[in-house]
Amino acid sequence: MLPIDAFAEDSYFSGIQKMADTIAQDTQNYDLLLLGALPTYPSEKYGYIVPETYQQDSVMRVASFKEKPSLDYAEQLLAQGAYWNCGVFAFRLEYMLKKLDYEYTSDSYLKIAEHYHDLPCESFDYAVVEKASSMGMIEYRGLWKDLGTWNTLTEEMKQSVVGQSVYIADTCENIHVLNMLDTPIIVMGLSNSVVVASHDGILVSDKQQSSYIKPYADKIKQRPMYEQRSWGDYRVLDYGLDNDGNSTLTKKMHIRAGEQISYQYHKKRMELWSITKGEGVVYQDDVKRKVFRNDILSIPPLSKHGIAAITDLEFIEVQLGESALDEDDIFRITEHW
């Protein structure tokens, strides 16, 4: 199990292979194997692995593990020879199933999936790793960065500006700007900062402070305004809920040529589609027909529907319902169309 935001050398993957080989042989009977990187400074952002003894090129037994300690405690751990946890874990499936049994016992995957949201919301590091009784560590000595924060990500960005219509004054120093919008951005008099303008919000932050964004982001309770999907992407243009409980959601949909949206229906909403670009095929209630620019489709509740793009296809989708318009009201039909 490994994260996707690691910036590392090829030997990082050799370490992962060694973890897999070791847990398969299980000569030391470890419950968990971790990958540890040599730390360069004390940080509150990472987990820390303290090995019992140092043994180069071999698996080291772990004496203790601490996730995201205070800065003072991180300094103490470094003095004890601690490593940064790379977030890579190797284990036998049997071990993890036993851990799951403590929270919810079932012999059926479907039953566990049904009660998934009843499980405690706690990270793997706190819930499992800090409490594990037998752990080993593979040492990784190459370059490693966790690109999960804007600070570390901008250190590896080759360009200081991503996006269009960004203007940075000469009074700025060490600035990175990411603009996903069509709105111009002007930055003046800032240093060591990151500016991010997305469909879901705008961030203006000192680079070091950007690591502490999570508690503030958790306060934002809104639907995603932009999402990339396997078939393309969509952007929310407008959303409204009146006092009578009537909802309206307007999206701009883009489907790449050769892709399609699954055959589905809704119980609580109707949809209006206005084709604005391209050519496609709509399948509605088992009837196929081609659609082109300027075509308009009405899809009432319970009507089965899907759309495939012959060329790059764009359309405006207006959803109308009497409750919150969310993903729970999508019922996909497994049959291929």
C-alpha positions as CSV (number, residue, x, y, z in Angstrom):
1,M,0.0,0.0,0.0
2,L,1.6,3.2,-1.1
3,P,0.8,6.9,-1.7
4,I,0.8,8.6,-5.1
5,D,2.4,11.9,-4.1
6,A,6.0,10.7,-3.5
7,F,8.9,12.3,-5.4
8,A,11.8,9.8,-5.2
9,E,14.6,8.1,-7.1
10,D,14.5,4.6,-8.7
11,S,15.9,2.9,-5.6
12,Y,12.7,3.9,-3.8
13,F,10.9,1.3,-5.9
14,S,13.6,-1.2,-5.3
15,G,12.9,-0.8,-1.6
16,I,9.2,-1.5,-2.2
17,Q,10.1,-4.7,-4.1
18,K,12.3,-5.7,-1.1
19,M,9.3,-5.1,1.2
20,A,7.1,-7.4,-0.9
21,D,9.7,-10.1,-1.0
22,T,10.3,-9.9,2.8
23,I,6.7,-10.0,3.8
24,A,6.2,-13.0,1.5
25,Q,9.0,-14.9,3.2
26,D,8.0,-13.6,6.6
27,T,11.2,-14.9,8.2
28,Q,10.8,-12.4,11.1
29,N,7.1,-12.8,11.5
30,Y,6.4,-9.0,11.1
31,D,2.8,-7.8,11.1
32,L,3.8,-4.7,9.1
33,L,6.7,-3.6,7.1
34,L,7.5,0.2,6.6
35,L,9.8,2.1,4.3
36,G,11.9,4.7,6.1
37,A,13.7,7.6,4.6
38,L,16.6,9.6,6.1
39,P,15.1,12.8,7.5
40,T,16.7,16.2,6.7
41,Y,15.0,18.4,9.3
42,P,12.5,18.0,12.2
43,S,8.9,18.3,10.9
44,E,5.4,18.0,12.2
45,K,4.1,16.8,8.9
46,Y,5.5,13.2,8.9
47,G,5.4,10.0,10.8
48,Y,8.6,8.9,12.6
49,I,10.0,5.3,12.7
50,V,12.5,4.5,15.5
51,P,14.5,1.3,14.8
52,E,15.8,-0.9,17.6
53,T,19.3,-1.1,16.1
54,Y,20.8,0.0,12.8
55,Q,21.5,-2.7,10.3
56,Q,22.4,-1.5,6.8
57,D,20.9,-3.4,3.8
58,S,18.7,-5.5,6.1
59,V,15.3,-5.4,7.7
60,M,15.4,-3.5,11.0
61,R,12.9,-4.2,13.8
62,V,11.0,-1.1,14.8
63,A,11.1,0.0,18.4
64,S,8.3,2.6,18.1
65,F,6.3,4.7,15.7
66,K,4.9,8.2,16.1
67,E,2.6,9.9,13.6
68,K,2.9,13.7,13.2
69,P,4.5,14.6,16.6
70,S,5.1,18.2,17.9
71,L,8.2,20.0,16.6
72,D,10.0,19.5,20.0
73,Y,9.2,15.8,20.0
74,A,10.3,15.4,16.4
75,E,13.7,16.8,17.4
76,Q,13.9,14.2,20.2
77,L,13.0,11.4,17.8
78,L,15.7,12.5,15.3
79,A,18.2,12.4,18.2
80,Q,17.1,8.7,18.7
81,G,17.9,7.9,15.0
82,A,14.4,8.0,13.7
83,Y,13.4,7.9,10.0
84,W,10.6,9.6,8.2
85,N,7.8,7.2,7.3
86,C,7.3,7.2,3.5
87,G,3.7,6.0,3.9
88,V,4.4,2.6,2.3
89,F,3.1,-0.5,4.1
90,A,3.4,-4.2,3.4
91,F,1.3,-6.7,5.2
92,R,-0.5,-10.0,4.9
93,L,-4.2,-9.7,4.1
94,E,-5.0,-12.0,7.1
95,Y,-3.4,-9.4,9.5
96,M,-5.6,-6.6,8.1
97,L,-8.8,-8.7,8.2
98,K,-8.2,-9.3,11.8
99,K,-7.8,-5.6,12.5
100,L,-11.0,-5.0,10.7
101,D,-12.8,-7.6,12.8
102,Y,-12.2,-5.4,15.8
103,E,-14.5,-2.8,14.3
104,Y,-17.0,-4.9,12.3
105,T,-17.2,-8.7,12.1
106,S,-18.6,-10.2,8.9
107,D,-17.8,-13.0,6.5
108,S,-19.1,-11.0,3.6
109,Y,-17.4,-8.2,1.7
110,L,-20.7,-6.8,0.6
111,K,-21.9,-6.5,4.2
112,I,-18.7,-4.7,5.2
113,A,-19.0,-2.4,2.2
114,E,-22.6,-1.7,3.2
115,H,-21.5,-0.6,6.7
116,Y,-18.3,1.2,5.5
117,H,-19.6,4.6,6.7
118,D,-20.2,3.2,10.2
119,L,-16.5,2.6,10.7
120,P,-14.5,5.2,12.7
121,C,-13.0,8.0,10.6
122,E,-9.3,7.6,11.6
123,S,-6.2,7.5,9.5
124,F,-4.3,4.2,9.0
125,D,-1.3,5.6,10.7
126,Y,-3.1,6.3,14.0
127,A,-5.6,3.4,13.9
128,V,-3.1,0.6,12.9
129,V,0.5,1.6,12.7
130,E,0.9,3.3,16.1
131,K,-0.8,0.3,17.7
132,A,1.1,-2.5,15.8
133,S,3.2,-4.8,18.1
134,S,5.6,-6.2,15.5
135,M,7.0,-4.0,12.7
136,G,10.0,-4.0,10.5
137,M,11.6,-1.3,8.4
138,I,13.4,-1.2,5.1
139,E,15.8,1.7,4.8
140,Y,15.7,4.0,1.8
141,R,18.7,6.4,1.4
142,G,17.8,8.3,-1.7
143,L,15.9,11.5,-2.4
144,W,12.3,11.5,-1.1
145,K,9.7,14.2,-0.8
146,D,6.0,14.1,0.1
147,L,4.4,16.3,-2.5
148,G,1.1,16.4,-0.5
149,T,1.6,20.1,0.5
150,W,1.9,23.2,-1.7
151,N,5.2,24.0,-0.1
152,T,7.0,20.8,-1.2
153,L,5.1,20.7,-4.6
154,T,6.3,24.1,-5.6
155,E,9.9,23.1,-4.8
156,E,9.7,20.7,-7.7
157,M,7.7,22.8,-10.1
158,K,9.7,23.8,-13.2
159,Q,7.5,26.9,-13.8
160,S,6.4,29.5,-11.3
161,V,3.1,30.0,-13.2
162,V,0.6,27.3,-14.3
163,G,-2.5,28.6,-16.2
164,Q,-3.4,31.7,-18.2
165,S,-3.8,35.4,-17.3
166,V,-1.4,35.6,-14.4
167,Y,0.5,38.8,-13.8
168,I,3.2,38.9,-11.1
169,A,4.7,42.3,-10.1
170,D,8.5,42.8,-9.8
171,T,7.9,43.4,-6.0
172,C,7.3,39.7,-5.6
173,E,9.8,37.0,-4.7
174,N,9.6,33.2,-4.7
175,I,5.9,33.1,-5.8
176,H,4.0,30.2,-7.4
177,V,0.6,30.7,-9.0
178,L,-1.8,28.0,-10.3
179,N,-4.8,29.4,-12.1
180,M,-7.5,26.9,-13.2
181,L,-10.0,29.7,-13.9
182,D,-10.6,32.1,-16.8
183,T,-10.3,35.1,-14.3
184,P,-7.1,37.1,-14.4
185,I,-4.9,37.1,-11.3
186,I,-2.6,39.9,-10.3
187,V,0.0,39.3,-7.5
188,M,1.8,42.2,-5.9
189,G,4.2,42.6,-2.9
190,L,4.2,39.0,-1.8
191,S,7.1,36.7,-0.9
192,N,7.5,33.0,-0.4
193,S,3.8,32.5,-1.1
194,V,1.5,30.3,-3.2
195,V,-1.7,31.4,-4.9
196,V,-4.2,28.8,-6.2
197,A,-7.4,29.7,-7.9
198,S,-9.7,26.7,-8.6
199,H,-13.3,26.1,-9.2
200,D,-13.7,24.9,-5.6
201,G,-12.0,27.9,-3.9
202,I,-9.0,30.2,-3.8
203,L,-5.9,29.8,-1.6
204,V,-3.5,32.6,-0.8
205,S,-0.9,31.4,1.7
206,D,2.7,31.6,2.9
207,K,4.4,28.4,1.6
208,Q,5.3,27.1,5.0
209,Q,1.9,27.8,6.5
210,S,0.2,26.0,3.5
211,S,1.0,22.7,5.3
212,Y,-1.7,23.5,7.9
213,I,-4.6,23.9,5.5
214,K,-6.5,20.8,6.4
215,P,-8.5,22.1,9.5
216,Y,-9.6,25.1,7.4
217,A,-10.5,23.1,4.3
218,D,-12.5,20.7,6.5
219,K,-14.8,23.6,7.4
220,I,-15.9,24.0,3.7
221,K,-19.2,22.2,3.2
222,Q,-20.0,22.5,-0.5
223,R,-20.4,20.1,-3.3
224,P,-17.4,19.7,-5.7
225,M,-17.5,22.4,-8.3
226,Y,-15.2,20.6,-10.8
227,E,-14.4,16.9,-11.2
228,Q,-12.3,14.9,-13.7
229,R,-13.8,11.5,-14.6
230,S,-12.6,8.6,-16.7
231,W,-14.8,9.9,-19.6
232,G,-14.0,13.6,-19.3
233,D,-14.9,16.3,-16.8
234,Y,-17.6,18.6,-15.6
235,R,-17.9,22.0,-14.0
236,V,-20.8,23.2,-11.8
237,L,-22.1,26.6,-13.2
238,D,-24.8,27.2,-10.6
239,Y,-26.6,25.5,-7.7
240,G,-29.6,26.7,-5.8
241,L,-32.0,25.4,-3.1
242,D,-35.1,27.4,-2.3
243,N,-37.2,27.5,0.9
244,D,-39.6,24.9,-0.5
245,G,-36.9,22.4,-1.0
246,N,-36.7,22.7,-4.8
247,S,-33.2,22.3,-6.2
248,T,-31.6,23.4,-9.4
249,L,-28.1,22.3,-10.5
250,T,-26.4,23.4,-13.7
251,K,-23.3,21.7,-15.1
252,K,-21.1,22.1,-18.1
253,M,-20.3,18.5,-19.2
254,H,-17.4,17.5,-21.4
255,I,-17.0,13.9,-22.8
256,R,-13.9,13.0,-24.8
257,A,-14.3,11.5,-28.2
258,G,-14.8,7.7,-27.9
259,E,-15.9,7.9,-24.3
260,Q,-19.4,7.5,-22.7
261,I,-21.4,8.1,-19.6
262,S,-22.8,4.9,-18.0
263,Y,-26.4,3.9,-18.7
264,Q,-28.4,5.1,-15.6
265,Y,-31.6,6.6,-14.2
266,H,-32.6,8.8,-11.3
267,K,-35.6,8.6,-8.9
268,K,-35.6,12.2,-7.5
269,R,-34.8,14.5,-10.4
270,M,-35.3,15.3,-14.1
271,E,-32.6,16.5,-16.4
272,L,-32.5,18.8,-19.4
273,W,-29.5,18.5,-21.8
274,S,-28.6,21.2,-24.3
275,I,-25.8,20.0,-26.7
276,T,-23.4,22.9,-27.4
277,K,-20.5,21.2,-29.2
278,G,-19.7,18.0,-31.1
279,E,-21.6,14.9,-32.1
280,G,-22.7,11.9,-30.0
281,V,-25.2,9.1,-29.6
282,V,-27.9,9.2,-26.9
283,Y,-29.5,5.9,-25.6
284,Q,-32.7,6.7,-23.8
285,D,-35.2,4.0,-22.7
286,D,-33.5,1.5,-25.1
287,V,-33.8,3.8,-28.1
288,K,-30.7,5.1,-29.8
289,R,-30.3,8.4,-31.8
290,K,-27.6,10.7,-32.8
291,V,-27.4,14.2,-31.3
292,F,-25.7,17.4,-32.6
293,R,-25.1,21.0,-31.6
294,N,-28.3,22.8,-30.7
295,D,-30.2,19.5,-29.8
296,I,-32.1,19.6,-26.5
297,L,-33.2,16.4,-24.6
298,S,-35.6,16.0,-21.7
299,I,-35.0,13.2,-19.3
300,P,-37.8,12.6,-16.7
301,P,-37.3,10.7,-13.4
302,L,-36.9,6.9,-13.9
303,S,-36.0,7.4,-17.6
304,K,-32.9,5.2,-18.5
305,H,-30.3,7.2,-20.3
306,G,-26.7,7.4,-21.4
307,I,-24.6,9.3,-23.9
308,A,-21.5,8.5,-26.0
309,A,-19.2,11.0,-27.7
310,I,-18.4,10.5,-31.4
311,T,-16.3,13.7,-31.4
312,D,-15.4,15.7,-28.3
313,L,-18.8,16.5,-26.9
314,E,-20.0,19.3,-24.7
315,F,-23.5,20.0,-23.3
316,I,-25.2,22.0,-20.5
317,E,-27.0,19.7,-18.0
318,V,-29.8,21.3,-15.8
319,Q,-31.0,19.1,-13.0
320,L,-34.3,19.8,-11.3
321,G,-35.5,18.1,-8.1
322,E,-37.2,18.4,-4.8
323,S,-34.2,17.5,-2.6
324,A,-30.4,17.8,-2.6
325,L,-29.1,16.8,-6.1
326,D,-26.3,14.4,-5.3
327,E,-24.6,11.2,-6.4
328,D,-26.9,9.0,-4.3
329,D,-29.6,9.5,-6.9
330,I,-27.6,7.8,-9.6
331,F,-28.6,4.2,-10.3
332,R,-26.3,2.6,-12.9
333,I,-27.5,-0.2,-15.2
334,T,-24.9,-2.8,-15.7
335,E,-26.0,-4.0,-19.1
336,H,-23.7,-2.8,-21.9
337,W,-25.2,-0.3,-24.4
